[in-house]
């Protein structure tokens, strides 16, 4: 099996590459080959085509994880432009490469996010049939999914709407640990906002499940079946670290520090549910938060 992964050197991509190497040749598309420690590094600079295009055209599985981190700093005008272009340029480039070999049978798995549903859906349970939101993250996510959908005539397309991925050594959890270790952890704002999370191991298992099941196609929420409110998340994290979770972070402070980014990514939330994956037989190794935190922190 020949597999090509964009974004294969990051928090999610690196362990995925290592996991998939047992299945065959894994090529990692990257702007900086020095960052690739697993798999076969291939330099690319989307949207420009290049020698990497033939790798994508001939692949059995193409996995698109490329995209700038939405939580790395305030959303200035330039930052917003980069968040959008990093997603759309890479996705459109991959689809264009697949078009050069239209008869090839392949699977295309493209990342998305539960931000699709908007940042303030209150207590509404959101399965894959729920309507999109209208804020910034929802807008760029809709465009991202639309770009991936252009591959429909060329591949079996699966769009994975990821929640907050929990794992050691990076991601959102790494940013949360320091204040707790200093005894300053606590709920964010009211703490009522929902967090749709998933253990990184279950993300990797889901992606392999997609590869192995030809009947899996379309949009999937890649989240634990047990979303929690922020207040319950921080309490569970405090227990896992044996640290107090009693100092709340005021909403106004986050808005001052991070502006729109803080409002949409931290003070907002979604109660996303993995209805389609469960109905088609996918099982979670770490469905409950306490167990997932123990797994991520040991």
C-alpha positions as CSV (number, residue, x, y, z in Angstrom):
1,X,0.0,0.0,0.0
2,X,1.2,3.5,-0.9
3,X,0.2,6.2,1.5
4,X,0.8,10.0,1.3
5,X,0.2,12.3,4.3
6,X,0.3,16.1,4.4
7,X,1.0,17.5,7.9
8,X,2.7,14.2,8.8
9,X,5.3,15.7,11.2
10,X,2.9,17.3,13.7
11,X,1.2,16.3,16.9
12,X,-1.2,14.0,15.1
13,X,0.7,13.3,11.9
14,X,3.9,12.0,13.4
15,X,2.4,9.1,15.4
16,X,0.1,8.3,12.4
17,X,3.0,7.9,10.1
18,X,4.7,5.6,12.5
19,X,1.6,3.6,12.9
20,X,1.0,3.2,9.1
21,X,4.6,2.3,8.2
22,X,3.7,-1.4,8.8
23,X,1.2,-1.1,5.9
24,X,3.6,-0.1,3.2
25,X,5.4,3.0,1.9
26,X,4.4,6.2,3.7
27,X,5.4,9.5,2.1
28,X,5.2,12.7,4.2
29,X,4.6,16.0,2.3
30,X,6.4,18.8,4.2
31,X,7.8,22.3,3.8
32,X,10.7,21.3,5.9
33,X,12.0,17.8,5.4
34,X,14.3,18.1,8.5
35,X,11.2,17.9,10.7
36,X,10.3,14.5,9.4
37,X,11.6,11.6,11.6
38,X,9.3,8.9,10.3
39,X,8.3,8.0,6.8
40,X,9.8,9.3,3.5
41,X,10.0,13.1,3.5
42,X,9.0,14.9,0.3
43,X,9.2,18.7,0.1
44,X,6.2,20.6,-1.2
45,X,5.0,24.2,-1.2
46,X,1.3,24.3,-2.1
47,X,-0.4,25.6,-4.0
48,X,2.5,25.2,-6.4
49,X,2.7,21.8,-8.2
50,X,6.0,19.8,-8.2
51,X,7.5,16.4,-8.2
52,X,5.4,15.6,-5.1
53,X,2.3,15.6,-7.4
54,X,3.1,12.2,-8.9
55,X,3.4,10.7,-5.4
56,X,-0.2,11.9,-4.7
57,X,-1.5,10.8,-8.1
58,X,-0.2,7.2,-7.5
59,X,-1.1,6.8,-3.9
60,X,-3.7,4.3,-2.6
61,X,-4.5,6.5,0.4
62,X,-4.1,10.3,0.7
63,X,-4.5,11.8,4.2
64,X,-4.6,15.6,4.5
65,X,-3.8,17.0,7.9
66,X,-2.1,20.3,6.8
67,X,-3.3,23.5,8.4
68,X,-2.0,26.2,10.8
69,X,-3.0,25.9,14.4
70,X,-6.0,28.1,15.1
71,X,-5.0,28.6,18.8
72,X,-1.5,30.1,18.2
73,X,-2.1,33.8,18.9
74,X,-4.6,36.5,18.2
75,X,-6.5,36.5,14.9
76,X,-5.1,39.5,13.2
77,X,-6.1,40.1,9.6
78,X,-2.9,38.5,8.4
79,X,-3.3,35.5,10.8
80,X,-6.8,34.9,9.5
81,X,-5.5,34.9,6.0
82,X,-2.9,32.4,6.9
83,X,-5.3,30.1,8.7
84,X,-7.5,30.0,5.6
85,X,-4.8,29.7,3.0
86,X,-2.9,27.0,4.8
87,X,-6.0,24.8,4.7
88,X,-7.4,25.6,1.2
89,X,-4.1,25.8,-0.6
90,X,-3.0,22.3,0.5
91,X,-6.4,20.7,0.0
92,X,-6.8,22.1,-3.5
93,X,-3.2,21.1,-4.4
94,X,-3.9,17.5,-3.4
95,X,-7.1,17.4,-5.4
96,X,-5.4,18.8,-8.4
97,X,-2.7,16.2,-8.2
98,X,-5.3,13.4,-8.0
99,X,-6.9,14.8,-11.2
100,X,-3.8,13.9,-13.1
101,X,-4.6,10.2,-12.6
102,X,-8.4,10.2,-12.5
103,X,-8.9,6.5,-13.0
104,X,-6.8,5.5,-9.9
105,X,-8.8,3.9,-7.1
106,X,-7.9,5.7,-3.9
107,X,-9.1,6.9,-0.5
108,X,-8.9,10.6,0.4
109,X,-9.2,11.5,4.1
110,X,-9.3,15.2,4.8
111,X,-9.2,16.9,8.2
112,X,-11.8,19.3,9.4
113,X,-13.0,20.4,12.8
114,X,-16.1,20.6,15.0
115,X,-15.7,24.4,14.6
116,X,-17.9,23.7,11.6
117,X,-20.9,23.9,13.9
118,X,-20.1,27.4,15.2
119,X,-18.8,28.4,18.6
120,X,-22.1,29.0,20.5
121,X,-24.5,26.1,20.0
122,X,-25.3,26.0,23.8
123,X,-26.5,22.5,24.8
124,X,-27.7,21.3,21.4
125,X,-26.4,17.8,20.6
126,X,-24.6,18.0,17.2
127,X,-24.4,15.0,15.0
128,X,-23.1,15.1,11.4
129,X,-26.5,16.3,10.1
130,X,-26.5,19.5,12.2
131,X,-26.3,22.9,10.5
132,X,-23.1,24.8,10.2
133,X,-22.4,28.0,12.2
134,X,-21.7,31.5,10.9
135,X,-18.5,32.6,12.7
136,X,-15.0,32.8,11.4
137,X,-14.0,29.2,12.2
138,X,-17.2,27.8,10.8
139,X,-16.7,29.8,7.6
140,X,-13.2,28.6,6.9
141,X,-14.1,25.0,7.9
142,X,-17.0,25.1,5.4
143,X,-14.6,26.2,2.7
144,X,-12.1,23.6,3.7
145,X,-14.7,20.8,3.5
146,X,-15.9,22.1,0.2
147,X,-12.3,22.0,-1.2
148,X,-12.0,18.4,-0.1
149,X,-15.3,17.5,-1.6
150,X,-14.0,18.4,-5.0
151,X,-12.2,15.0,-4.9
152,X,-15.5,13.1,-5.0
153,X,-15.1,11.9,-8.6
154,X,-11.5,10.9,-7.9
155,X,-11.6,9.1,-4.6
156,X,-13.6,7.7,-1.7
157,X,-13.7,10.9,0.3
158,X,-13.9,11.0,4.1
159,X,-14.0,14.3,6.0
160,X,-13.0,14.0,9.7
161,X,-14.3,16.7,12.0
162,X,-11.9,16.5,14.9
163,X,-12.6,17.7,18.4
164,X,-9.9,18.6,20.9
165,X,-7.3,15.9,20.6
166,X,-5.7,14.8,23.9
167,X,-2.3,13.2,24.0
168,X,1.1,13.5,25.6
169,X,3.8,15.8,24.2
170,X,1.7,18.5,22.5
171,X,-1.7,19.7,21.4
172,X,-4.2,21.4,23.6
173,X,-3.4,19.4,26.7
174,X,0.2,20.6,26.7
175,X,-1.0,24.2,26.9
176,X,-3.3,23.4,29.8
177,X,-0.8,21.7,32.0
178,X,1.4,24.6,33.2
179,X,-1.2,26.6,35.1
180,X,-2.4,23.4,36.8
181,X,1.1,22.4,37.8
182,X,1.5,25.9,39.3
183,X,-1.8,25.5,41.2
184,X,-3.6,28.0,39.1
185,X,-5.9,25.8,37.1
186,X,-9.6,26.4,36.9
187,X,-12.7,26.8,34.7
188,X,-12.6,29.2,31.7
189,X,-15.3,31.8,31.8
190,X,-18.5,30.4,33.0
191,X,-17.3,26.8,32.5
192,X,-20.6,25.9,30.9
193,X,-19.3,25.6,27.4
194,X,-19.1,22.1,25.9
195,X,-15.8,20.5,25.0
196,X,-15.8,17.8,22.3
197,X,-12.6,16.0,22.9
198,X,-11.0,12.7,21.8
199,X,-8.0,10.7,22.8
200,X,-5.2,10.8,20.2
201,X,-5.0,7.0,20.2
202,X,-8.7,6.9,19.1
203,X,-8.0,9.3,16.3
204,X,-5.3,7.1,15.0
205,X,-7.6,4.0,15.3
206,X,-10.4,5.9,13.5
207,X,-8.1,6.8,10.6
208,X,-7.0,3.1,10.2
209,X,-10.7,2.1,10.5
210,X,-11.5,4.4,7.6
211,X,-8.7,2.9,5.5
212,X,-9.9,-0.6,6.1
213,X,-13.7,-0.1,5.5
214,X,-14.7,0.7,1.9
215,X,-18.2,1.6,3.0
216,X,-17.0,4.5,5.1
217,X,-17.4,7.8,3.3
218,X,-18.6,11.3,3.9
219,X,-18.5,13.4,7.0
220,X,-17.7,12.0,10.5
221,X,-17.4,13.7,13.9
222,X,-14.2,12.4,15.3
223,X,-14.9,13.0,19.0
224,X,-15.5,11.0,22.1
225,X,-19.1,9.9,22.6
226,X,-18.9,11.6,26.0
227,X,-18.4,15.4,25.6
228,X,-18.1,17.4,28.8
229,X,-18.5,20.9,29.9
230,X,-15.3,23.0,30.5
231,X,-15.9,23.0,34.3
232,X,-16.0,19.2,34.4
233,X,-13.0,18.9,32.1
234,X,-10.8,21.1,34.3
235,X,-11.9,19.2,37.5
236,X,-11.0,15.9,35.9
237,X,-7.6,17.3,34.8
238,X,-7.0,18.6,38.3
239,X,-7.7,15.2,39.7
240,X,-5.5,13.5,37.2
241,X,-2.6,15.9,38.1
242,X,-3.5,16.0,41.8
243,X,-3.7,19.7,41.6
244,X,-6.5,22.1,42.6
245,X,-8.8,23.4,39.9
246,X,-10.3,26.4,41.8
247,X,-9.0,29.6,40.1
248,X,-11.3,30.5,37.2
249,X,-10.1,32.5,34.2
250,X,-12.4,35.4,33.7
251,X,-14.0,35.7,30.2
252,X,-13.2,39.4,29.9
253,X,-9.5,38.7,30.4
254,X,-9.5,36.2,27.6
255,X,-11.3,38.6,25.3
256,X,-8.7,41.3,26.1
257,X,-5.7,38.9,25.6
258,X,-6.9,36.9,22.6
259,X,-9.9,38.8,21.1
260,X,-12.0,36.8,18.6
261,X,-9.7,33.8,18.9
262,X,-10.4,33.4,22.6
263,X,-14.1,34.0,22.1
264,X,-14.5,31.3,19.5
265,X,-12.0,28.6,20.5
266,X,-12.0,28.8,24.3
267,X,-15.2,30.6,25.5
268,X,-17.3,28.9,22.8
269,X,-17.9,25.2,22.3
270,X,-19.9,22.4,20.7
271,X,-21.5,19.3,22.0
272,X,-20.5,17.1,19.0
273,X,-21.4,13.5,18.9
274,X,-19.8,10.7,16.7
275,X,-23.1,9.3,15.6
276,X,-22.1,8.0,12.2
277,X,-18.9,6.2,13.4
278,X,-20.8,4.5,16.2
279,X,-23.6,3.4,13.9
280,X,-21.1,1.8,11.6
281,X,-19.3,-0.1,14.2
282,X,-16.4,2.0,15.3
283,X,-15.5,1.4,19.0
284,X,-13.5,3.8,21.2
285,X,-10.6,2.6,23.3
286,X,-10.8,5.6,25.6
287,X,-14.4,6.9,25.6
288,X,-14.4,8.5,29.1
289,X,-12.5,11.6,30.1
290,X,-10.9,10.2,33.3
291,X,-9.5,7.2,31.4
292,X,-8.3,9.3,28.5
293,X,-6.5,11.7,30.8
294,X,-4.8,8.9,32.6
295,X,-3.7,7.5,29.2
296,X,-2.4,10.8,28.0
297,X,-0.5,11.7,31.2
298,X,1.3,8.4,31.8
